[in-house]
Amino acid sequence: MTLEPYSEVLLFSSLAAATAVLGIAPEAFGRAPSRAAIGWANALACGLMIGVAYVLLTEGLSGALIAGGLGTLLGVGFVRASHAAAGTGELDVDRLESSGPGDGYKAILVDALHAADEGVAIGVAMAVSMPLGIAMAATLAVHNIPEAMVLSTVLTRRGLSVPRAAVVTVAVNASQVVLAVASFGVLGFVPGALPVVAGFAVGALMYRSLVELLPESYHQAGETSIAVVTLLAMGVVVFLAGVAP
Amino acid sequence: MNEVLLVFLYALFTAVATGFGAIPFAFVREISERVTAYSSAIAGGLMLGASFGLVAEGTVYGRGETLIGALLGVAFILVTQLLLREYDSQDLVFGAATGEGAKKMLLMVIVMTVHSFAEGVAVGVSFGGGVTLGAVITIAIALHNVPEGVAISAVLRPQGVSVARCAGWSVFSSLPQPLMAVPAFLFVETFRTALPYGLGFAAGAMVFMVLVELLPEAYEHGDRAQVATVATLSAVGMVLFQQWL
């Protein structure tokens, strides 16, 4: 069975978004993850993101370096502006435990914005080649699980029931599906925009990993174990991307 | 001129070029906590970007081999850290610094020197195709070494090491390049087999150093958003610079 390219993008990005539901497992079984486990989950998510940035930089720029650099600046600028607008710049899971109910919404907002850049990354990778896109969707599917684990912990600690938290963790990834299809569509019409869009995804994903995931994880589990988990996750992405022809 | 001597001289020139990386630090007058933080972020970003280049080259020769090399690189740093821990930190002196600062500088110089062995092999193997392109490759490698000198100086200078000594240590860290380039040029086939392991080793060691020492240090002393911005732009800038070369 062969699918139209758009259906493939929709299918694989939806599957990636839906795997977030697995992140609720620790809460569903009544075993809230330890602080260190949340740290490792953040490090895993971070390493996968930096690995994705590596793949986009090596596969997506096709020599258009100025366009790629411009896209990176736009990506970093976009995340910084969205943090400034939403007031989520210094959000920390550690501090969430002792802060007001509004921070629950902020955590949802952070993840929804994060999913948007990831959607662009899937769309770009699919535009480069479908196997690379599928590898990218698989990477982000794995990435969504620890991300959802952290979010569901935050939400259930604020009194949300486990089924509701599960729905929210998947729903925040809706932007991932929409932007995967949208960026794939745009690149179908304007293939020349690929280096800018790839650069945008690189800038946004790397900046987000370094401003949100990594610094939090150091506090939660210590430098050495975080460095090992992050590096292994990066290695897995490099390996997976190499498997795609 | 004898071809072997030519390869050695070219590679020596690339090592000397690393020293130019200290020059920007001649303009930094006051060494505050912020300077330390952003220097670490610059060094971390440049090393992350350089590692992307090493991995991209290594995976051309062998994906699995590069990954194994990277894991060995991580193991190397962990063992070196353990050995350094054996010393009473007050006994360790590096330049004007003692204790933890001296340990970090020593680790940085060790990592960058060890990574130069792999780069030297890469130079020698690429010369193996004939020395006609030698001058072009040499200029490319020499330029590529300058930001690596920036990375080393960015760690050494905030600890009070003079600019001249920063340049000296930068050149020292690149000396394995001419030493390894010659045997690699003479025995291309043998070294070609080892190259992906070596490149992976260098990348693994550098990324681990970034994750376990440089970024935690940067987050501790600097603003999270600024550190993430500086590190992201340094990393992507390094990748674009290398692709341009």
Chai-1 contact restraints between the chains, C-beta under 6 A:
chainA,res_idxA,chainB,res_idxB,connection_type,confidence,min_distance_angstrom,max_distance_angstrom,comment,restraint_id
A,Y54,B,F52,contact,1.0,0.0,6.0,A-B,restraint_1
A,L57,B,V239,contact,1.0,0.0,6.0,A-B,restraint_2
A,T58,B,A56,contact,1.0,0.0,6.0,A-B,restraint_3
A,L65,B,L240,contact,1.0,0.0,6.0,A-B,restraint_4
A,L65,B,Q243,contact,1.0,0.0,6.0,A-B,restraint_5
A,L65,B,W244,contact,1.0,0.0,6.0,A-B,restraint_6
A,G69,B,L240,contact,1.0,0.0,6.0,A-B,restraint_7
A,T72,B,V236,contact,1.0,0.0,6.0,A-B,restraint_8
A,V76,B,T229,contact,1.0,0.0,6.0,A-B,restraint_9
A,V76,B,T232,contact,1.0,0.0,6.0,A-B,restraint_10
A,G89,B,A225,contact,1.0,0.0,6.0,A-B,restraint_11
A,M206,B,T232,contact,1.0,0.0,6.0,A-B,restraint_12
A,Y207,B,A228,contact,1.0,0.0,6.0,A-B,restraint_13
A,Y207,B,T232,contact,1.0,0.0,6.0,A-B,restraint_14
A,L210,B,A228,contact,1.0,0.0,6.0,A-B,restraint_15
A,L210,B,A231,contact,1.0,0.0,6.0,A-B,restraint_16
A,L210,B,T232,contact,1.0,0.0,6.0,A-B,restraint_17
A,V211,B,R224,contact,1.0,0.0,6.0,A-B,restraint_18
A,V211,B,A225,contact,1.0,0.0,6.0,A-B,restraint_19
A,V211,B,A228,contact,1.0,0.0,6.0,A-B,restraint_20
A,P215,B,Y219,contact,1.0,0.0,6.0,A-B,restraint_21
A,P215,B,R224,contact,1.0,0.0,6.0,A-B,restraint_22
A,Y218,B,P216,contact,1.0,0.0,6.0,A-B,restraint_23
A,E223,B,V212,contact,1.0,0.0,6.0,A-B,restraint_24
A,E223,B,P216,contact,1.0,0.0,6.0,A-B,restraint_25
A,T224,B,V212,contact,1.0,0.0,6.0,A-B,restraint_26
A,A227,B,F208,contact,1.0,0.0,6.0,A-B,restraint_27
A,A227,B,L211,contact,1.0,0.0,6.0,A-B,restraint_28
A,A227,B,V212,contact,1.0,0.0,6.0,A-B,restraint_29
A,T230,B,L211,contact,1.0,0.0,6.0,A-B,restraint_30
A,L231,B,V207,contact,1.0,0.0,6.0,A-B,restraint_31
A,L231,B,F208,contact,1.0,0.0,6.0,A-B,restraint_32
A,G235,B,L67,contact,1.0,0.0,6.0,A-B,restraint_33
A,G235,B,A70,contact,1.0,0.0,6.0,A-B,restraint_34
A,V238,B,V55,contact,1.0,0.0,6.0,A-B,restraint_35
A,F239,B,L67,contact,1.0,0.0,6.0,A-B,restraint_36
A,G242,B,T59,contact,1.0,0.0,6.0,A-B,restraint_37
A,G242,B,R63,contact,1.0,0.0,6.0,A-B,restraint_38
